[in-house]
Amino acid sequence: MQILKGLFQVGGDINGITFDQLGALWNDGNSYVLKTDQGLILFDCGCGDTLEQIFDNMRYWDLSPDDITHCILTHPHYDHAGAGHILSARGVKFISIGETADAVSSGDDRCCGYLYHKIFKPFRVDQLVTDGETLHLAGIDFQVMHLPGHSMGCTAYLFNWDGKRVVVSGDVIGTLLVGDFGWDGSIDFDKKIYTQSLLKFSKVDTDIMLPGHGLIYFHKPRFRVEEALNSALMQWR
Ligand SMILES: [Zn+2]
């Protein structure tokens, strides 16, 4: 699915762009591709069992999987990073914040394999980023925003594309029909830290939000973050 010129959603099982198991709606987080003149940048890579579907979706848009140079991870959960070991073996370079890199390199319960009755196969992240850093990649500036809580590795990436301010937000907020926060079953879930992250994220204006699951928001995504913050403040105190 093309979102903007050169920006695509290529994975995600809630709307059936990819499909893992019957009845599964959360096995495959959303994954996105940015087409740059220096190669393809993938955001998150799904659970691994759907990688060929992601590749097929890319080929439909004339995007060769062989042209993926980098994969940027929003957090280490299985539905977002499970395919990492396969892509890494294909030579794709991984980028993430330290907490995510640490989790995927161990493949431990911070990666939530238990939730899917699957084993998370560990892999190495090649380049670490830090909160507040601007990542320069393929001629694009990505602002790194660490937003822990859903998992300690949660990170959003903000960049300008085709005249829009875009954020890839992972599971910091769920985006179904209203803004809501992400799943709270992670081993390293933390309500207090999550609420602080929502407060921080609620100050940020963007034009388009590409979430880890569900609907892409094309109008004032900040409103959805404020809704999630409101829910957290009411339910988690
Ligand atoms: Zn998650």
Boltz pocket constraint, residues with backbone or C-beta under 6 A from the ligand:
constraints:
  - pocket:
      binder: B
      contacts: [[A, 75], [A, 77], [A, 150], [A, 151], [A, 171], [A, 182]]
      max_distance: 6.0
